[in-house]
């Protein structure tokens, strides 16, 4: 879960921590609870928390939550994973990415307090983040789960003010279960008695599990289509719930699937109902939210490899649900040829990701970058495409080959992996701030 390690002392700490536990992922809370007790329980000294779980759309929903709250005048912490280019992206303190010095100091303090006991890297990262969040004044913490929910390290927070569960699909089955119902049960583990929650479009078997979990806790679960709706209009979006109707602008994050993520963020906030939450703040947040590698257009060094008038886009979606979401966007790009460059992580169901995309792309290329964490071999992606994909074998090679073929101005989408997205952002020279 670490991707590219941070620089300097933080890198050395992360490297040492990898030796403390034989598995990168081991879902339980006991090790972290022990460490947090040694550190004085920083998780009990946080600003109000909105906890976000799900398979797809977590990062975008967190981006909408942050943007709306900041538009309402709040200072907002954010914890997210994985990072794309720099480790610092995981921790945002009162609006700004954590500094190298603060990150290194918090990791060193957590490592010292752990005293060499078995623990996963993500658990120590979470402890360090809670230290920073507890010591930096802010008005809200947007807390994204790393994996699952029930035994995710972030689930040591006992009393969030609201919870949000985004779209659930098949992913991480080796840790969360081999059915949507089992995966939904793990995601529902963030729900807490006394805390309202919201969810968006869900497969019926996942929705049933979420509703049963909420009922067992005696909490309100605001469900899209039952308790709230969001629909496109000529000028943007119309959101409605029992509290009223909001006429809103188009979200800054492109793609029809972002309406669901925006609606989940709004529903979660309105279930909490803080006094700063106005229609103006919601509108401003939707129109200014940003989240890298989610249908992000690039304009740097890689984009320059394409002819004038062409467009280069990047998306980190990497599972079956993400493939379906991208397939919803591609028809909106039918005014020009569409080429896909796909690189994936080992263990992902590449055929299921590609299936809805194959009929919509004029060209398909398979890639793997040298620095890409656990990159799936190019040959495996070609096989998953039924032999349709051509080997890049790297992104720049594929872009040059597409450009050499000529033709009218086209759109090229690089997708399939957040780890590939991080490498692409570095090669393009696109900064994350």
Secondary structure, 3 states (H helix, E strand, C coil): CCCCCCCHHHHHHHHHHHHHCCCCCCCCCHHHHHHHHHCCCHHHCCCCEEEEECCECHHHHHHHHHHHHHHCCCCEEEECCCCCCCHHHHEEECCEECCHHHHHHHHHHHHHHHCCCCCCHHHHHHHHHHHHHHHCCCCEEEEECCCCCCCCHHHHCCCCCEEEECECCCCCHHHHCCCHHHHHHHHHHHCCCCCEEEECCCCHHHHHHHHHHHHHHCCCEEEECCCEEEEECCCEEEEEECCEEEEEECCCCCCCCHHHHHHHHHHHHHHHCCCCCCHHHHHHHHHHCCCCCCCEEECCCCHHHCCCCCEEEECCCCCHHHHHHHHHHHHHHCCCCEEEEECCECCCCHHHHHHHHHCCCCEEEECCCCCCCCECCHHHHHHHCCCCCEECCCHHHHHHHHHHHCCCCCEEEEECCHHHHHHHHHHHCCCCC
